[in-house]
Amino acid sequence: MKKESYNYLSLKVKVKPGSKETKLERFVDNLLTLRIKAQPEKGKANQELIRYLSRVLQLPEELITIAHGHTSQYKLLKLPPQALKRLKELVLLAEQWPLPEGLTDSFRG
């Protein structure tokens, strides 16, 4: 995650589509890994990724965009600056993943 001068944040993600459920998996080496239930066909996994991150980061979906990697597991997302606080919370919790009981619901879709 790095702060850009164009008033947005860049976040590298790895998506594992076709998973049993949609959830955060881990944050290692500045790469957020997520499991996505949707299949990678006709943009369904990308749509679910944006929908899920919208809920987790408490942002409108239209503020989350895929800058690169539309057809790849590895993506570069553009997020508004207000996402930084919630991302920091996720990174701090990453050391405890799997998330402690009671916190999982707020970070799952």
C-alpha positions, 0 to 999 in steps of 0.5 A: 500500500503506498500513498500516491500524489494523485490523491489516491492510494494504490493497493496490491491484491492477489485474488483467489477466485472460486473459493468456498467463501469471500474473505481476507486471507493475509497481508504479507509483503505489501500484498493483500490476499483475498479469497473470492467465492465468485468464478473468474468469468465475465468480471464476476470475481472483480465485481465481488472483490469491489463489493466486498472491499466496499463493505470492509473498508466502508466505502462506496463501490464507485470509489474502488477501482481496478487500475491494472490486472482486470484478468489476472489474479494480481491486481492494483487497486486505486482507493481514496485517501479515506481508506487509509485508516481502515487499511491500517487496521487491517494490516495490524490485524493481519498479524493475528490472522486468522482473525480472532473470534468476534472480529471475523464478522466485521471483516467478512462479506 
